[in-house]
């Protein structure tokens, strides 16, 4: 696979993950769960950083 294809797929995966985290944050009612989701989102592990 070319580096362009790999880069494109990685960007799409990051975008999907970011949208999923945003949806989860909007649906949670528990402050503890919200904090946990924000910690995950800010860690960069799930956003390709």
N, C-alpha and C positions, 0 to 999 in steps of 0.2 A: 504494500500500500504506500502511496505517496505521503509525504509529510503534510501536504495540504489537506488530504483526506483525513488523516489522523487528527490534525488540528481542528478541522471542522467538526468531527465527531466529538472531540473533547469539549468544544464550546457548546455544542448542543446538549451534551450531558450536564454540563454546569448549569445551563439555562433551565433544563428540566428539574434539576435538583433544587435550584433557587425557587422556582415556582412551587414545587412541592413543599418546601419549608415555609414559604409565604402562606400557602393554603393551610398548612398545619397550624401556623401561628394565629391565623384569623379564626380558626375553629376551636382552639383550646380555651377552656374556661378556668383552668387551674393556673395560678401564678407560678407554681413550681414547675409545671410542664412548660410553660412559656419561657421561663428562665433556662430550662434545659435545652429547648429548641434554639434559643438565642445563642447559648454557649456553643452548640453544635455549628450553627451558621457562622458564627464569628471565628471559629477555630480555623476555618479555611480548608479543613480536611474534606468537606463535602462540596466545596466550591472550586476545587482545582487550583488552589493557591499553594 
